[in-house]
Amino acid sequence: MCVFCSSSPDDQYASEHVTANMMDKLCKANPYDGGGMAYFVLRTELQDGDGPSQVTAVEPIQQGWYKVSFVDMGQAGVMEIKMENGKLADYREVQEVGA
């Protein structure tokens, strides 16, 4: 599960909401056998908590890039994402808040 999804993402979800280049980047980021996309890169690196997961703020930065503040199972985080034609096209590393 990731903060940016309403449920566990699958191939159908990805094709509707993620660019092909981003899908490739997520696949390459997955270090585990069996393939699949590394949606965990869109989360904090902190241990899972019992709290909610939701986007709390979105701030435009430049040319399709946005700063996104979120709560991931109760853990606050910030990352930058790039959107192209309504799809997630890229991301920059998650930064934990108060870690």
C-alpha positions in Angstrom: 0.0 0.0 0.0 1.2 3.5 -0.6 0.0 6.9 0.5 -1.0 7.9 -3.0 -3.3 4.9 -3.6 -6.7 4.1 -2.2 -5.8 0.4 -2.0 -3.0 -1.9 -2.8 -1.9 -0.9 -6.4 -2.0 -3.4 -9.2 -1.1 -3.3 -12.9 -4.5 -1.8 -13.9 -4.1 1.0 -11.3 -0.5 1.7 -12.5 -1.5 1.9 -16.2 -4.2 4.5 -15.3 -2.1 6.6 -12.9 1.6 6.1 -13.6 3.6 6.9 -16.7 5.4 4.1 -18.5 8.8 5.6 -17.6 7.8 5.8 -13.9 6.6 2.2 -14.0 10.0 1.2 -15.3 11.8 3.3 -12.6 9.6 1.6 -9.9 10.4 -1.9 -11.3 14.2 -1.1 -11.3 13.9 0.1 -7.7 12.6 -3.2 -6.5 15.5 -5.3 -5.1 13.3 -8.3 -4.4 12.9 -11.5 -6.5 9.7 -11.9 -8.4 9.5 -8.5 -10.0 6.9 -5.9 -9.4 7.0 -2.2 -8.7 8.7 -0.7 -5.7 5.7 1.3 -4.4 7.5 1.4 -1.0 9.8 4.2 -2.4 6.7 6.4 -2.1 6.5 5.9 1.6 8.6 7.0 4.6 11.4 4.7 5.7 10.1 4.6 9.2 8.5 1.6 10.8 4.8 1.1 10.1 2.5 2.7 12.7 -1.2 2.4 13.6 -2.2 5.8 12.3 -3.8 6.9 9.1 -2.2 7.3 5.6 -3.2 10.4 3.7 -1.8 13.4 1.7 -1.9 16.4 4.0 -0.7 19.2 1.6 0.4 19.7 -2.0 2.5 22.7 -3.0 3.5 23.5 -6.6 7.3 23.8 -7.1 8.1 24.1 -10.8 7.2 22.7 -14.2 5.0 19.8 -13.1 6.8 19.2 -9.8 5.0 19.3 -6.5 6.0 19.1 -2.8 3.7 16.6 -1.1 3.4 16.4 2.7 1.7 13.2 3.9 1.1 10.9 6.8 2.1 7.2 6.2 0.5 5.0 8.8 0.9 7.8 11.3 4.5 8.8 10.3 4.9 12.2 8.7 6.9 12.6 5.5 7.6 14.9 2.6 8.6 14.1 -1.0 8.5 15.7 -4.4 6.6 14.2 -7.3 6.3 15.1 -10.9 3.0 14.9 -12.8 2.5 14.6 -16.5 -0.9 14.5 -18.1 -2.5 13.6 -14.8 -0.1 10.7 -14.2 2.7 10.2 -11.7 5.9 10.6 -13.8 8.8 10.9 -11.3 9.6 11.3 -7.6 12.4 12.6 -5.4 13.5 10.9 -2.2 11.2 10.9 0.8 12.3 13.0 3.7 11.1 12.1 7.1 9.7 14.9 9.3 10.8 14.8 12.9 12.8 11.5 12.5 
